[in-house]
Every structure is written in structure tokens, then in C-alpha cells.
């Protein structure tokens, strides 16, 4: 097989594996963790995102959940947690749970919140329209690794997020 052909086969196989949602390794801050089976890597929809994944919906949930990862964005854990809380209604914010989180040589804070998600396709655009999505949930982590700060946000219909919550947390703790 020619060198070019071998490379194309490798690229196509890698694309096929990602498209099938087969478990694969993801590297974060020099450490690798195996993605849960069924989570499908997608091309990031904007330059701020390091990576993003689609997590298949559960039962009659209206859509798939999304996991997005950001690297090197500013703000303290408290500031980011506060901003993420504000993407839900005031009553939902009061019931939010924030816990300390340590894994892979880093530490951070984990937010768990559910209720009426105030979705904006362009969250930092003051003119972007907000769409209320009732019955949604988010599990989000502000993590300060040995070399960089990362944000992980799992957001989607509540049943889908709840079904994948433990796999998400286990995945975060799996990085070695």
C-alpha cells in the first residue's frame, strides 16, 4: 500500500470510529481519559471550544445532550459557576448544588443544576435570542489542572443528563 493510501485509511478509520461513538481516548493537560461508549465527538461549533460531544437522548427527551470543553478561559471557579447558574431560572439557581472536585492532579468545583435552561446559541452576544428549554439539566466543572484551566459542561434534557451524570463524573476522574 502506498504511504498516502495508508494515511487515508488511518484517517477514514479514525473518522469512522469517532462517527460511531466508540470509546476513544481524549487528552486533557497531558493526561488521557477514555470516553464512555456512545458519546460521539463532533467538530467544535466555534473557536472557543476545545472539543464537543453529542450524547444520545434517553427515551422521550426532545434532543441529545451536549458535552463541551473549553481550555484556558478566564475567570475564577466562583465566577464561572455563577455565570453557569444564571443560564437557569432563579428558582433553579437556589436549588443548585456545588461541590469541590479533585482529579488527575487538579482541583475545581462541580455544579449540578436543573430546571428551565435559558439557551443562547451565542451566549456572549447581547443581541442573541434566548430560548427557554424546560426540563433541562447541567453538570459543569471548572477544573484547574497542573498546566491549564478547563471547563467541562454537560447540558441537555434532564433524563439524558441524569442517565449520563455518573459516566461523566467517572470519565473526569479517569484521566491518568
Secondary structure as a PSIPRED ss2 file (coil, helix, strand):
# PSIPRED VFORMAT (PSIPRED V4.0)

   1 X C   1.000  0.000  0.000
   2 X C   1.000  0.000  0.000
   3 X H   0.000  1.000  0.000
   4 X H   0.000  1.000  0.000
   5 X H   0.000  1.000  0.000
   6 X H   0.000  1.000  0.000
   7 X H   0.000  1.000  0.000
   8 X H   0.000  1.000  0.000
   9 X H   0.000  1.000  0.000
  10 X H   0.000  1.000  0.000
  11 X H   0.000  1.000  0.000
  12 X H   0.000  1.000  0.000
  13 X H   0.000  1.000  0.000
  14 X H   0.000  1.000  0.000
  15 X H   0.000  1.000  0.000
  16 X H   0.000  1.000  0.000
  17 X H   0.000  1.000  0.000
  18 X H   0.000  1.000  0.000
  19 X H   0.000  1.000  0.000
  20 X H   0.000  1.000  0.000
  21 X C   1.000  0.000  0.000
  22 X C   1.000  0.000  0.000
  23 X C   1.000  0.000  0.000
  24 X C   1.000  0.000  0.000
  25 X E   0.000  0.000  1.000
  26 X E   0.000  0.000  1.000
  27 X E   0.000  0.000  1.000
  28 X E   0.000  0.000  1.000
  29 X C   1.000  0.000  0.000
  30 X C   1.000  0.000  0.000
  31 X E   0.000  0.000  1.000
  32 X E   0.000  0.000  1.000
  33 X E   0.000  0.000  1.000
  34 X E   0.000  0.000  1.000
  35 X C   1.000  0.000  0.000
  36 X C   1.000  0.000  0.000
  37 X C   1.000  0.000  0.000
  38 X C   1.000  0.000  0.000
  39 X E   0.000  0.000  1.000
  40 X E   0.000  0.000  1.000
  41 X E   0.000  0.000  1.000
  42 X E   0.000  0.000  1.000
  43 X C   1.000  0.000  0.000
  44 X C   1.000  0.000  0.000
  45 X C   1.000  0.000  0.000
  46 X C   1.000  0.000  0.000
  47 X C   1.000  0.000  0.000
  48 X C   1.000  0.000  0.000
  49 X E   0.000  0.000  1.000
  50 X E   0.000  0.000  1.000
  51 X E   0.000  0.000  1.000
  52 X E   0.000  0.000  1.000
  53 X E   0.000  0.000  1.000
  54 X E   0.000  0.000  1.000
  55 X E   0.000  0.000  1.000
  56 X C   1.000  0.000  0.000
  57 X C   1.000  0.000  0.000
  58 X C   1.000  0.000  0.000
  59 X C   1.000  0.000  0.000
  60 X C   1.000  0.000  0.000
  61 X C   1.000  0.000  0.000
  62 X C   1.000  0.000  0.000
  63 X C   1.000  0.000  0.000
  64 X C   1.000  0.000  0.000
  65 X E   0.000  0.000  1.000
  66 X E   0.000  0.000  1.000
  67 X E   0.000  0.000  1.000
  68 X E   0.000  0.000  1.000
  69 X E   0.000  0.000  1.000
  70 X E   0.000  0.000  1.000
  71 X E   0.000  0.000  1.000
  72 X C   1.000  0.000  0.000
  73 X C   1.000  0.000  0.000
  74 X C   1.000  0.000  0.000
  75 X C   1.000  0.000  0.000
  76 X C   1.000  0.000  0.000
  77 X H   0.000  1.000  0.000
  78 X H   0.000  1.000  0.000
  79 X H   0.000  1.000  0.000
  80 X H   0.000  1.000  0.000
  81 X H   0.000  1.000  0.000
  82 X H   0.000  1.000  0.000
  83 X H   0.000  1.000  0.000
  84 X H   0.000  1.000  0.000
  85 X H   0.000  1.000  0.000
  86 X C   1.000  0.000  0.000
  87 X C   1.000  0.000  0.000
  88 X E   0.000  0.000  1.000
  89 X C   1.000  0.000  0.000
  90 X H   0.000  1.000  0.000
  91 X H   0.000  1.000  0.000
  92 X H   0.000  1.000  0.000
  93 X H   0.000  1.000  0.000
  94 X H   0.000  1.000  0.000
  95 X C   1.000  0.000  0.000
  96 X C   1.000  0.000  0.000
  97 X E   0.000  0.000  1.000
  98 X E   0.000  0.000  1.000
  99 X E   0.000  0.000  1.000
 100 X E   0.000  0.000  1.000
 101 X E   0.000  0.000  1.000
 102 X E   0.000  0.000  1.000
 103 X E   0.000  0.000  1.000
 104 X C   1.000  0.000  0.000
 105 X C   1.000  0.000  0.000
 106 X E   0.000  0.000  1.000
 107 X E   0.000  0.000  1.000
 108 X E   0.000  0.000  1.000
 109 X E   0.000  0.000  1.000
 110 X E   0.000  0.000  1.000
 111 X E   0.000  0.000  1.000
 112 X E   0.000  0.000  1.000
 113 X E   0.000  0.000  1.000
 114 X E   0.000  0.000  1.000
 115 X E   0.000  0.000  1.000
 116 X E   0.000  0.000  1.000
 117 X E   0.000  0.000  1.000
 118 X E   0.000  0.000  1.000
 119 X E   0.000  0.000  1.000
 120 X E   0.000  0.000  1.000
 121 X C   1.000  0.000  0.000
 122 X C   1.000  0.000  0.000
 123 X C   1.000  0.000  0.000
 124 X C   1.000  0.000  0.000
 125 X C   1.000  0.000  0.000
 126 X C   1.000  0.000  0.000
 127 X C   1.000  0.000  0.000
 128 X C   1.000  0.000  0.000
 129 X C   1.000  0.000  0.000
 130 X E   0.000  0.000  1.000
 131 X E   0.000  0.000  1.000
 132 X E   0.000  0.000  1.000
 133 X E   0.000  0.000  1.000
 134 X E   0.000  0.000  1.000
 135 X E   0.000  0.000  1.000
 136 X E   0.000  0.000  1.000
 137 X E   0.000  0.000  1.000
 138 X E   0.000  0.000  1.000
 139 X E   0.000  0.000  1.000
 140 X E   0.000  0.000  1.000
 141 X E   0.000  0.000  1.000
 142 X E   0.000  0.000  1.000
 143 X E   0.000  0.000  1.000
 144 X E   0.000  0.000  1.000
 145 X C   1.000  0.000  0.000
 146 X C   1.000  0.000  0.000
 147 X C   1.000  0.000  0.000
 148 X C   1.000  0.000  0.000
 149 X E   0.000  0.000  1.000
 150 X E   0.000  0.000  1.000
 151 X E   0.000  0.000  1.000
 152 X E   0.000  0.000  1.000
 153 X E   0.000  0.000  1.000
 154 X E   0.000  0.000  1.000
 155 X E   0.000  0.000  1.000
 156 X E   0.000  0.000  1.000
 157 X E   0.000  0.000  1.000
 158 X H   0.000  1.000  0.000
 159 X H   0.000  1.000  0.000
 160 X H   0.000  1.000  0.000
 161 X H   0.000  1.000  0.000
 162 X H   0.000  1.000  0.000
 163 X H   0.000  1.000  0.000
 164 X H   0.000  1.000  0.000
 165 X H   0.000  1.000  0.000
 166 X H   0.000  1.000  0.000
 167 X H   0.000  1.000  0.000
 168 X H   0.000  1.000  0.000
 169 X H   0.000  1.000  0.000
 170 X H   0.000  1.000  0.000
 171 X H   0.000  1.000  0.000
 172 X H   0.000  1.000  0.000
 173 X H   0.000  1.000  0.000
 174 X C   1.000  0.000  0.000
 175 X C   1.000  0.000  0.000
 176 X C   1.000  0.000  0.000
